[in-house]
């Protein structure tokens, strides 16, 4: 089926023509009165205007957050959990609406937002609602009369800067643990994809006490920077790229506050020879695992964009994998049969095409794709790229840089040691994939690859309760697990003596 | 020190944007990003905004503004020659041009075998 485009008859989604900031529990116009146009990558056409905020708006949001933090931080965990569960319930009741909106704002296929983005985001609120109920401090009996208590306290007010590739899901990854732990949040969505989170705020905003959640829109340099620099935030969480990551660490160093960063990768996907031993479900699953580079148009920090294939099966595996890739259905993102939609923005499209160009210049061979796609039916100006397979070697730039498009660079390895050496020959260490029928190979490879997440005989699963985060230049911190609570908590130690007698020093 | 850093140059459109931005924001600097989302894109800041590290490499100047890249990334890019261009876009990160509705972009040529 095909969903009606937003703002047309029968559409699941009706956008307002203009969206303000969400501050202190209400929608507030930006202080300077400026707005920016928000286009849909599906058609390239603008569909709403969004507040173009400045440092003044960030200050208003921080005022609201600081006003709410004491009460929210002292709200019982059971009550905070109840409200997070309520958010999840409302999202579930509006799942289709939010999924269609996410597709319209980001360009990703609706089958993905229906099956992944929304269910995962909903579950994330429920997961952290559960975690905070089970959270405990600790105590240690140091001697007969002396007890050390450790209490977990919220940090207070935190800043969060969200990327555009999974706008609502990435917001959920950051908001759920922060709110569960008792923090108030000022959140800056990506300027490419602000719409769904504002639609979401209209639905769930009144569930939380005013000031607990604040959403300020605008450009990085005008709104994100004053948030990251503010001495009034106790922590900054950011997902993005390395230069901005370094800049955020520099700002944080001025205020001596912690950061968590997720900065991407160049994830290797290793295919060992025994995959082809049998023509069975597992072989088909491994081929699907190869084609996963096109999931979300390749706009995933863990895109398996370096496929390394055992040279014993290189030719035959790549032939099968190319066939599987050619079966990926590209088309209208609102059609539930579509597997790959539009890139999120024009500059993203241009960057991918520039990388396809450098790949060709470096001597890599295009096996399939390698070009922009012009779809019909009003989608001519949308940002579509054909799934692209390059053959080359690991020193090429297309093997070393995250293209953030549906582009995989394929090379071969000769034996286990070479496989691991090539897998680790990268600046990054966020994700990796290992495919083999041999448990010994699977375990050794997983432990030897320097990456925070090694999918073993699977790929692109993002369940709550499996820690996600980077080694090397891929960042700091672990999301999607209860350990993320630690990144939003302070530890208070009460060291208590129950001995009425003097210590005897003086 | 092995080979000299690859040259960085700029298209006329990029140079015009650099000139317009420096009129508004004063002296500028560039740092080439890596990683996800807006990674692999050049970032433009007011001069001195981004604190350089010991291993950042100066590739050259565009419109008078110094253009840097991280040392590790430089090792993987050194066989290519870079050209700063500009395209219509929505940008991100804290790069100065994003509110103008345009985005700096790097195009590359190969100048040695990788």
Contacts between the chains, C-beta under 8 A, distances in Angstrom:
chain1	res1	chain2	res2	distance
A	36	B	99	7.6
A	39	B	90	7.9
A	52	B	99	7.3
A	163	B	36	7.5
A	163	B	37	4.7
A	163	B	92	8.0
A	164	B	37	6.7
A	164	B	92	7.0
A	165	B	36	7.7
A	165	B	37	6.4
A	190	B	37	7.9
A	190	B	92	6.0
A	191	B	90	5.8
A	191	B	91	7.3
A	191	B	92	6.4
A	191	B	98	7.0
A	192	B	90	4.7
A	192	B	92	6.5
A	219	B	91	7.1
A	219	B	98	4.9
A	219	B	99	4.8
A	220	B	91	7.3
A	220	B	92	5.5
A	220	B	93	5.2
A	220	B	94	4.5
A	220	B	95	7.0
A	220	B	98	6.2
A	221	B	94	4.6
A	221	B	95	6.6
A	221	B	96	5.6
A	221	B	98	6.2
A	221	B	99	6.9
A	222	B	99	6.2
A	224	B	94	6.1
A	225	B	94	4.9
A	228	B	94	7.9
A	239	B	36	7.6
A	239	B	37	7.1
A	240	B	35	7.5
A	240	B	36	6.9
A	240	B	37	4.9
A	240	B	38	6.4
A	240	B	39	7.7
A	240	B	92	7.1
A	240	B	93	6.3
A	241	B	33	4.5
A	241	B	34	6.4
A	241	B	35	4.1
A	241	B	36	5.9
A	241	B	37	5.6
A	241	B	38	5.2
A	241	B	39	3.4
A	241	B	40	7.7
A	241	B	41	7.4
A	241	B	93	6.5
A	242	B	33	5.6
A	242	B	34	4.6
A	242	B	35	4.3
A	242	B	39	6.3
A	242	B	70	7.0
A	242	B	73	7.9
A	243	B	31	4.8
A	243	B	32	7.2
A	243	B	33	3.6
A	243	B	34	7.5
A	243	B	43	4.7
A	243	B	50	7.2
A	243	B	70	7.9
A	243	B	93	6.9
A	244	B	33	6.8
A	244	B	38	7.4
A	244	B	43	6.9
A	244	B	93	4.2
A	244	B	94	6.0
A	245	B	35	7.2
A	246	B	50	7.3
A	246	B	53	7.9
A	247	B	43	7.9
A	247	B	45	7.8
A	247	B	49	7.6
A	247	B	50	5.7
A	247	B	94	6.2
A	250	B	50	7.3
A	250	B	51	5.2
A	262	B	36	7.8
A	263	B	35	4.2
A	263	B	36	6.4
A	263	B	39	7.5
A	264	B	34	7.7
A	264	B	35	3.4
A	264	B	36	2.5
A	264	B	37	6.8
A	264	B	39	5.4
A	265	B	35	7.3
A	265	B	36	7.0
A	299	B	37	7.9
A	301	B	35	7.9
A	301	B	36	4.1
A	301	B	37	7.5
A	345	B	89	5.8
A	345	B	90	4.7
A	346	B	87	6.6
A	346	B	88	5.2
A	346	B	89	5.1
A	346	B	90	7.4
A	347	B	41	7.6
A	347	B	87	5.5
A	347	B	88	7.2
A	347	B	89	2.6
A	347	B	90	6.4
A	347	B	91	6.5
A	347	B	103	3.8
A	347	B	105	6.6
A	348	B	89	7.6
A	350	B	87	4.3
A	350	B	89	7.1
A	350	B	103	7.9
A	350	B	105	5.6
A	351	B	40	6.5
A	351	B	41	6.3
A	351	B	105	6.0
A	354	B	105	6.2
A	354	B	106	6.9
A	354	B	107	5.3
A	354	B	108	7.2
A	355	B	40	7.3
A	357	B	107	7.1
A	357	B	108	7.6
A	358	B	80	6.8
A	358	B	107	7.9
A	358	B	108	4.4
A	358	B	110	7.6
A	361	B	108	7.2
A	361	B	109	6.3
A	361	B	110	4.8
A	362	B	80	7.9
A	362	B	110	5.6
A	362	B	114	5.9
A	363	B	110	7.9
A	393	B	114	7.8
A	395	B	76	7.8
A	395	B	114	4.4
A	396	B	114	5.2
A	397	B	76	6.7
A	397	B	77	6.5
A	397	B	80	6.4
A	397	B	108	7.2
A	397	B	114	7.2
A	400	B	76	4.5
A	401	B	34	6.3
A	401	B	39	7.4
A	401	B	40	4.9
A	401	B	76	7.6
A	402	B	34	7.2
A	402	B	35	5.9
A	402	B	36	5.2
A	402	B	39	5.3
A	402	B	40	6.3
A	403	B	40	7.0
A	404	B	36	6.2
A	404	B	37	6.6
A	404	B	39	7.0
A	404	B	40	7.4
A	427	B	34	6.6
A	427	B	72	5.3
A	427	B	73	6.6
A	427	B	76	7.4
A	428	B	35	6.7
A	473	B	34	7.2
A	473	B	35	6.8
A	473	B	72	7.4
A	474	B	35	7.2
